[in-house]
Amino acid sequence: MSGIKAVILPKSNRKEEIECDYWHDKERHAVECMFGKLKHYRRIATRYEKKAINYMGMLSFSSVLLWLR
């Protein structure tokens, strides 16, 4: 996959310092937290829906429920 860049922060005790984009890391963290919250919905975590369109509908519905909380 071209154009993909790793955005995980380097460890503080790393010998050679590498650049990190903190804005992208913050965005990555938000996405990971969203997936963690979505996994609390059993229907999403176990993927009961067989068709992709139905699964996408359940993902949208679950996301709205999380947003309204």
NUMAR-643669 format. One line per field, with one value per residue (C-alpha): x, y, z. Coordinates in Angstrom, 2 decimals, padded with zeros to 5 digits. Layout:
px: X,...
py: Y,...
pz: Z,...
//
This chain:
px: 000.00,001.66,001.46,000.96,003.07,003.59,002.41,003.04,005.11,008.72,009.82,011.39,014.62,015.28,018.95,018.36,015.51,012.95,010.38,006.78,003.64,001.70,-001.45,-001.64,-000.95,-003.86,-006.14,-004.96,-005.69,-009.23,-009.88,-008.51,-010.68,-013.75,-013.09,-012.62,-015.98,-017.69,-016.51,-018.75,-021.66,-021.72,-023.42,-020.58,-017.73,-018.92,-020.18,-023.57,-024.47,-023.38,-023.82,-021.53,-024.40,-026.16,-022.91,-022.27,-025.78,-025.16,-021.81,-023.52,-026.28,-023.81,-021.67,-024.70,-025.59,-022.05,-022.13,-025.43,-024.16
py: 000.00,003.16,006.40,004.83,006.27,004.86,007.34,005.50,007.61,006.53,005.39,008.06,006.09,005.57,006.13,007.77,010.23,009.97,012.53,011.99,013.74,014.25,015.33,012.01,010.13,011.91,010.98,007.33,007.21,008.50,005.80,003.06,004.26,004.24,000.63,-000.29,001.23,-000.43,-003.83,-003.44,-004.05,-007.83,-007.81,-005.74,-007.62,-011.07,-009.87,-011.52,-009.74,-011.75,-009.10,-006.08,-003.62,-004.91,-004.83,-001.25,-000.32,-001.81,000.00,003.28,002.67,001.76,004.80,007.08,005.52,006.14,009.70,010.42,009.15
pz: 000.00,-001.13,000.73,004.17,006.95,010.45,013.07,016.33,018.70,019.31,022.76,024.95,025.45,021.74,020.83,017.46,017.37,014.58,013.55,014.49,013.42,016.65,014.84,012.95,016.18,017.85,014.94,015.06,018.78,018.23,015.61,017.87,020.76,018.51,017.48,021.14,022.02,019.05,020.27,023.32,020.96,020.64,017.27,015.82,017.52,016.43,013.03,012.95,009.73,006.70,004.03,003.96,003.49,006.62,008.61,007.49,008.61,012.07,012.27,011.41,013.92,016.68,015.89,016.19,019.54,020.79,019.48,021.26,024.61
//
